[in-house]
Amino acid sequence: MTKTTAKAPLAGTPSLLRAINDRAALELLLENGPLSRTQIGTLTGLSKPTASQLLARLEAAGLVLPVGTTAGGPGPNAQLYEVNPAAGHVAGLDVTNSEIRVAVADITGSTLAEHAVPTKGVPAAETVAKVAAAVAETVRAAGLAAGSLRTAAIGVGGAPDPVTGKLRYASHLPGWHSPRLVEELSEAIGAPVSIENDVNLAAVAEQASGAARGSEDFVLLWAGAGTGAAIVIAGRLHRGFTGGAGEVGYMPVPGSPVARDVRRRKFGGFQELVGTPAVRVLAREHGLGAPTAEDSIAKALETPGAGDAFLVELAGRLAVGLAAIVAVVDPQLVVLSGAVPTAGGERLRALVEDELARLSIARPEVRSSALPGSPVLLGALQRALADAREAVFSTH
């Protein structure tokens, strides 16, 4: 007699297929706005009865809402559906050594409120409480009750160590180095928290809706008070073994001092060429002194002769650092972001692209950031939304 054994369930069970179809429909509604049952069926390849059952499930779970009907076509009007904005709320934070900027959005990505608080002089021991208070104030401004957040994402000028979780490369942020930082912030805010490098989040935002949309291999160079890069390969952020990929501020480049003890020395490398303090010094050398680097660049754009020479030299400095990065990564695209490239606009971008083409065998296109406001804050919201949607859409 042959012995039989129970077979393991095959992949593609009805419940799994329903979950896949539900998620696909929700993504389509997020991307395309209100859709009818017929439109969802066409886009997903589902039959009308199956699409109707899908929408009934999602409506019962509070994930979609009916929002009017089609009009103007032949035949009866069709009911339209959209993702329920109240299905979840998230917070994104952009943290610097001078302020905390917070935005709260609903699950569709619509920003409901923004708030900023200064952090100068805040004792390190009060950092977590200060962050939690800023988030709570923004939640109130959005008209939401306390405890409404599904998740929060925080952009900082450093990188969490993937092994220890401790923040690295962030000596300028007192109070952000506790080994339990994520747990402490999550407890204080009342929602799961993720921490990501600020320049990486700027790249997330550019890829989602900015200059890198549609690109899966690009480098974002950030030049401002700090200097950094984000590297996206095959559509994914490359963080490196310790989370420090893109920490190019201390990268040795021609024309700047070599920082031989980067853990102690606070100068040297690429930052000494393109950071805002260096830009102000360069501007003064060209007779274009101004209170800020941005003001200096604006003055240069309006000053023939001296301004042209200044912009050419600044573009050369940016291109030297980019040439080193491009030689290793060979990206399809370079995106310029941060205070310095933003102030220089199209004129500086074109000069950088031309000089990079002379320095590098690879000649990627160079684009300026195409995002309004803070790219870091927008990227933080994108990261929080991705986490929240995964949790909300996968568990209904």
C-alpha positions in Angstrom: 0.0 0.0 0.0 1.4 3.4 -1.0 1.7 5.8 1.8 0.4 9.3 1.0 1.3 12.5 2.8 -0.5 15.8 2.9 0.8 18.3 0.3 1.9 21.8 1.3 -0.4 24.5 0.1 0.4 25.7 -3.4 1.4 29.3 -4.0 -1.3 31.5 -5.4 -4.1 30.7 -2.9 -7.3 32.7 -3.3 -6.5 34.8 -0.2 -3.0 35.6 -1.6 -4.4 36.5 -5.0 -7.1 38.7 -3.4 -4.4 40.5 -1.5 -2.3 41.0 -4.6 -5.3 42.3 -6.5 -6.3 44.6 -3.7 -2.9 46.1 -3.4 -2.7 46.6 -7.2 -6.0 48.4 -7.2 -5.0 50.7 -4.3 -1.7 51.6 -6.1 -3.7 52.4 -9.3 -6.1 54.6 -7.4 -3.1 56.5 -5.7 -1.4 57.0 -9.1 -4.5 57.8 -11.3 -7.0 59.3 -8.9 -10.7 58.4 -8.9 -11.5 55.3 -11.0 -14.6 53.4 -11.8 -15.1 49.6 -11.4 -14.8 49.2 -15.1 -11.6 51.2 -15.2 -10.0 49.2 -12.4 -11.0 46.0 -14.1 -9.4 47.1 -17.3 -6.2 48.3 -15.7 -5.8 45.1 -13.6 -7.2 42.6 -16.1 -9.9 41.6 -13.6 -13.5 40.8 -14.6 -16.3 43.2 -13.6 -17.7 40.9 -10.9 -14.2 40.4 -9.4 -13.5 44.1 -9.6 -16.8 44.7 -7.8 -16.0 42.3 -5.0 -12.5 43.9 -4.7 -14.0 47.4 -4.3 -16.6 46.1 -1.8 -13.8 44.6 0.3 -11.7 47.8 0.2 -14.7 50.0 1.1 -15.7 47.7 4.0 -12.1 47.9 5.3 -12.2 51.8 5.1 -9.5 51.9 2.4 -11.6 53.4 -0.4 -14.5 55.8 -0.7 -17.1 56.5 -3.3 -16.6 60.0 -4.7 -19.2 60.8 -7.2 -19.9 59.4 -10.7 -18.7 59.7 -14.3 -20.6 62.1 -16.5 -21.0 63.0 -20.1 -20.5 59.6 -21.7 -23.1 57.2 -23.2 -25.0 55.0 -20.9 -25.6 55.3 -17.1 -23.1 57.1 -15.0 -20.5 54.9 -13.2 -19.5 55.2 -9.5 -16.0 56.5 -8.9 -13.8 55.4 -6.1 -10.6 56.9 -4.5 -8.3 55.9 -1.7 -9.7 57.0 1.7 -7.3 59.8 2.8 -8.1 59.0 6.5 -6.9 55.4 6.2 -3.6 56.5 7.7 -1.4 59.5 8.5 2.4 60.0 8.5 5.0 62.5 9.5 8.2 63.5 7.8 11.0 65.4 9.5 14.0 67.3 8.3 16.5 67.8 11.2 19.5 70.1 11.1 21.6 71.7 13.8 19.5 74.8 13.7 15.9 73.6 13.3 13.4 70.7 13.0 10.9 70.9 10.2 7.9 68.6 10.3 5.2 67.8 7.8 2.1 65.6 8.3 0.4 64.0 5.4 -2.5 61.6 4.8 -2.1 58.2 3.1 -2.6 59.7 -0.4 0.4 61.9 0.1 -1.5 65.2 0.6 0.3 67.4 3.1 -2.0 68.6 5.8 0.3 70.8 7.9 3.9 71.9 8.3 5.7 73.3 11.3 9.3 74.3 12.1 11.0 74.9 15.5 14.5 76.2 16.2 16.9 73.9 18.0 19.8 76.3 18.7 20.7 76.0 22.4 18.5 73.0 23.1 20.3 70.7 25.6 21.2 67.3 24.2 19.1 65.7 27.0 16.0 67.4 25.7 16.4 66.5 22.0 13.9 63.6 22.0 11.3 65.7 23.8 11.8 68.6 21.5 11.3 66.4 18.4 8.1 64.8 20.0 6.7 68.3 20.8 7.3 69.5 17.2 5.5 66.4 15.8 2.6 66.8 18.3 2.2 70.5 17.3 2.1 69.6 13.6 -0.4 66.8 14.2 -2.7 69.3 16.0 -2.2 71.8 13.2 -3.4 69.1 10.8 -6.6 68.7 12.8 -5.7 65.2 13.9 -6.0 63.6 17.3 -2.9 62.6 19.3 -1.9 59.1 18.3 -3.1 59.4 14.7 0.3 58.7 13.1 1.0 55.4 11.5 4.7 56.1 11.1 7.3 58.8 11.0 10.5 59.2 8.9 13.4 61.5 9.9 16.1 62.9 7.7 19.4 63.8 9.5 22.9 64.7 8.4 24.4 61.4 9.3 23.7 57.7 8.8 22.5 54.9 11.2 25.0 52.1 11.5 23.2 49.0 10.0 24.6 46.8 12.8 24.4 48.9 15.9 21.7 51.4 14.9 23.8 54.2 16.3 24.0 57.4 14.3 27.3 57.9 12.6 28.8 60.9 10.8 26.7 63.3 12.8 28.9 65.0 15.4 27.1 68.3 14.6 23.8 66.9 16.1 24.1 66.7 19.9 21.5 64.5 21.5 21.2 62.2 18.5 23.7 59.5 19.5 21.9 57.3 21.9 22.1 53.6 21.1 18.4 53.5 21.7 17.6 56.6 19.6 15.0 54.9 17.4 13.2 53.3 20.3 13.2 56.5 22.3 11.8 58.6 19.4 9.2 56.0 18.7 8.0 56.0 22.3 8.0 59.8 22.5 6.2 60.3 19.2 3.8 57.4 19.6 4.5 55.8 16.2 7.2 53.6 14.6 10.2 55.8 13.5 12.8 55.3 10.8 15.9 57.4 10.5 17.6 58.0 7.1 20.5 60.1 5.8 19.1 63.5 4.7 20.8 63.4 1.2 19.5 59.9 0.6 16.0 61.2 1.3 16.5 64.1 -1.1 17.3 61.4 -3.7 14.1 59.5 -2.8 12.1 62.7 -3.4 13.8 63.4 -6.8 13.2 59.9 -7.9 9.6 60.0 -6.9 8.6 63.3 -8.4 11.6 65.4 -9.3 14.6 65.6 -11.6 15.4 61.8 -11.4 11.9 60.6 -12.1 12.1 57.5 -14.3 15.9 57.1 -13.7 17.2 54.0 -11.8 20.9 54.9 -11.9 21.8 58.4 -10.7 23.8 60.3 -8.2 22.5 63.3 -6.3 25.2 65.8 -5.1 24.2 68.0 -2.2 26.2 71.2 -1.6 25.3 73.5 1.2 26.2 73.9 4.8 27.2 70.2 4.5 28.3 68.3 1.4 27.1 64.8 0.6 26.0 62.5 -2.2 23.3 59.9 -2.6 23.8 56.9 -4.9 20.9 55.1 -6.5 21.8 51.8 -8.4 19.2 49.8 -10.2 16.5 51.8 -8.5 17.7 51.3 -5.0 19.7 53.5 -2.6 23.3 52.2 -2.1 24.1 52.9 1.6 27.4 51.0 1.9 28.6 48.6 4.6 28.5 51.1 7.5 25.7 53.3 6.0 28.3 55.9 5.0 28.1 55.6 1.2 28.0 59.2 -0.2 29.8 60.9 2.8 31.9 62.8 0.3 32.6 65.9 2.4 36.0 64.6 3.4 36.8 63.0 0.0 40.3 64.1 -1.0 40.1 66.2 -4.1 42.6 68.5 -5.9 42.6 72.0 -4.5 41.7 71.3 -0.9 43.7 70.1 2.2 43.7 66.4 2.8 42.1 65.5 6.1 44.2 62.7 7.5 42.3 62.2 10.7 38.7 62.7 9.7 37.3 61.7 13.1 38.9 64.6 14.8 39.7 67.2 12.1 36.8 69.4 11.1 38.3 70.6 7.8 39.7 69.3 4.6 38.4 67.5 1.5 35.6 68.3 -0.9 33.6 70.3 1.7 36.5 72.8 1.8 35.8 73.6 -1.9 32.0 73.7 -2.2 30.4 74.1 1.2 28.7 77.4 1.9 31.7 78.8 4.0 34.1 78.0 1.1 31.7 79.6 -1.4 31.6 82.9 0.7 35.4 82.9 0.8 35.6 82.4 -3.0 33.1 85.1 -3.6 35.1 87.6 -1.5 38.2 86.8 -3.5 36.2 87.9 -6.6 34.9 91.0 -5.0 31.4 89.5 -4.5 31.2 89.4 -0.7 27.7 89.0 0.8 26.1 87.8 4.0 25.4 84.3 2.8 26.7 82.0 0.1 23.3 82.2 -1.6 23.5 86.0 -1.7 27.0 85.8 -3.1 25.9 83.5 -5.9 22.9 85.8 -6.7 25.3 88.7 -6.8 27.6 86.9 -9.2 24.7 86.1 -11.6 24.1 89.8 -11.8 27.7 90.9 -12.2 29.4 90.4 -15.6 33.1 89.8 -15.5 33.8 89.1 -11.9 30.6 87.1 -11.5 31.4 85.0 -14.6 34.8 84.2 -13.3 33.5 83.2 -9.9 30.8 80.9 -11.3 33.3 79.2 -13.6 35.6 78.5 -10.7 32.8 77.3 -8.5 31.5 75.0 -11.3 35.0 73.7 -11.7 35.2 72.8 -8.0 31.9 71.0 -8.1 32.9 69.1 -11.3 36.2 67.9 -9.7 34.3 66.1 -6.9 31.7 64.8 -9.3 34.4 63.5 -11.6 35.7 61.2 -8.9 32.2 60.0 -8.0 31.2 59.4 -11.7 34.4 57.5 -12.4 33.4 54.9 -9.8 29.6 54.8 -10.2 29.1 55.7 -13.9 25.6 56.9 -13.4 23.0 57.7 -16.1 22.3 61.1 -14.4 23.6 63.6 -11.9 21.2 65.7 -9.9 22.5 68.9 -8.2 20.7 69.9 -5.0 21.3 71.9 -1.8 21.7 75.6 -1.2 24.7 76.2 -3.5 23.4 74.6 -6.8 19.9 75.9 -6.1 21.2 79.5 -5.9 23.3 79.0 -9.1 20.3 77.8 -11.1 20.6 76.9 -14.8 23.7 79.0 -15.3 25.7 77.0 -12.7 24.2 73.7 -13.8 25.3 74.2 -17.4 28.8 75.2 -16.3 29.1 72.1 -14.1 27.9 69.8 -16.9 30.4 71.3 -19.4 33.4 71.0 -17.0 32.4 67.5 -15.9 32.4 66.5 -19.6 36.0 67.7 -19.9 37.1 65.8 -16.7 35.3 62.5 -17.0 35.2 59.8 -19.7 31.6 59.1 -18.7 29.4 62.1 -19.5 26.1 61.8 -17.6 23.4 64.4 -18.0 23.4 67.0 -15.2 20.1 68.3 -13.9 19.1 70.7 -11.2 16.7 69.7 -8.5 13.1 70.0 -9.7 11.4 70.1 -6.3 9.9 73.0 -4.4 10.6 73.5 -0.7 12.8 71.0 1.2 13.7 67.9 -0.8 14.7 66.2 2.5 11.3 66.8 4.0 9.6 65.6 0.8 11.8 62.5 0.8 11.0 61.8 4.5 7.3 61.9 3.7 7.8 59.5 0.8 9.7 57.1 3.0 7.0 57.3 5.7 4.2 56.9 3.2 5.9 53.8 1.8 6.1 52.2 5.2 2.5 53.2 6.1 1.0 51.9 2.9 2.8 48.6 3.3 1.3 48.3 6.8 -2.2 49.5 6.0 -2.7 48.0 2.6 -1.3 44.6 3.5 -3.2 44.0 6.7 -6.8 45.0 5.9 
